[in-house]
Amino acid sequence: MTTADGPRRTDGWTAAVRQRLGLGRLLPLGGPADGSWISERAAVTVLRGAVAGPGPGPVLRDLRISVADPDGAPDAEVEPPPSALPPGPLRIEATMSAVSGQPLPAAAEALRSALLTAAGQRLGLVVAAVDVRVTELLDTPPERPAPTPAEVRGTQAEGVAGTAAAGVPGVVTLTRVLGHAVHTGPGHVRVELATDPGHRALDVARAVRGAVAAAVEGNPSVAVLVTAVVEQS
């Protein structure tokens, strides 16, 4: 195996493991300087919950989030998690069911607006576009599927970095989905955690980065990966 093949094989293995664990893609929170990412599973759960209100309105079906312009996306200013997407603006692609007889453009626009608002206000995703397609017309209002509760592999905070991260408001628990909750390297720390839905994920991640950088000797660069958004137990 050549040196050039090594990183590609490692990234491929990491991506495969991540898919099996159900995290999906690792989406950037904020911009290049924010050093924060969130799993697609966590982001989709929050977005689905934001548009799952009662009533006969449109029902969200498939939901996919990707970088809007991968070739033009900037590099992160800190070392990202393995296989994480670059911190460029995102595109949300959604499909929906609607009841025949309802104004479809208005229904699609309402869903688009709700997704865009939730992405920014609840998570801190920078979204360039939200594409909504109507894929099903029904005679009666459909039953709205209940959001699936997130599974969290929590772990106790250990070490200076873990203790600092766990003490930040909005952190529910440190997690260990991709490995240890705190990963350290030369001049760099990566922290994996779950946040509380009462706090915007990006704000929590920023606070964690500041707390860990201040607590660890040498003021390292810090990256944060949010693997779930769950209620405090």
Secondary structure, 3 states (H helix, E strand, C coil): CCCCHHHHHHHHHHHHHHHHHCCCCEEEECCCCCCEEEEHHHHHHHHHHHCCCCCCCCEEEEEEEEECCHHHCCCCCCCCCCCCCCCCCEEEEEEEEEECCCCHHHHHHHHHHHHHHHHHHHHCCCEEEEEEEEEEEECCCCCCCCCCCCCCCEECCCHHHHHHHHCCCCEEEEECCCCCCEEEECCEEEEEEEECCCCCHHHHHHHHHHHHHHHCCCCCEEEEEEEEECCCC
